[in-house]
Amino acid sequence: MKRRILCFGDSNTWGFDGRTGGRFDEDTRWTGRLQKALGPGYVIIEEGQNSRTILAEDPILGDKTGGRVSPSLSGVPAAVG
């Protein structure tokens, strides 16, 4: 059975490319590199979202925290993303 790793984060996890405004390709994103490094016994689940914060709600865009999805994320240090 493959082990699954959830990568929950912000634009860095999503793979935002500041030069183009788009997204880096799978081989460039750190989550893709992690997948390659770990090998076929693992599945990396990318849950990146631009402008996401862990501890504070976005005053304009609304709910972007993980607290409602997983209450255990509500006290996680910002370094998780």
N, C-alpha and C positions, 0 to 999 in steps of 0.2 A: 504494500500500500504506500502511495506517495504521501509525503508530508507536505502540508500546505502552510505557507507563510503569508500572512496578510501585511502588506505595506500600506499603512494608512497615513496619509500626509497631505501636503500642500502642493504647490506648483513644482517643487523639486521632485516629488514623487510622481507627479503626472508627467513630467518631462518637458516643461515649458522651455521653449527656445526664445530667448530674449531678442535675438537678431531678426527672426522671421515672424515672431508672434504665434508660431505654430507649435508643433510638438516634435521633439527629437524622435528619431526612429528607434525601434526596439533594441537594436544593438548598441545604441549610444546611451539610452536611459540607464541609470544605475540599477533599476529593477531588472532590466534585461541582462545586464552584466552579472548581477547576483544569480540569476537563473542559470546562466552558463557556468558560473563558478561552482554552484552547488550540484549541477548535473541532473540527470533524468529522475532521480529519486525525490525531487522536490517540485512543487508548483508554487510559483510566485503569483500572488493575487494583488494586482495594482489597484489601489483605491486612492489615487491622488486626485485632488480637485484644486484648481487655481483659487487663490484667496482664502483657502480654508485656514481656520485657526483651531487650536485645540481647546483653549480655555475661554475665549470670548466670542460672543455672537457678532456677526458682521452687521453694523447698523443700517446698511443699505441693502445688502443682498440677502439678509436673513440668516436662517439656520445653516451654518457650515461647520459646526462642531460635530464631534462624534458622540457627545453626551447623550443624545436621544437614542442613537442607534445602540450604543454600548455604554451604559453608565460607568463602567470601569475606566473609560477614557477621560472622564471629567477631571481627574487630578493628575494626569500624565504630564511630565515636563515637556516643554516645547521641542526638545531635542529629538523627540520621537519622529517627527515629520522629516 
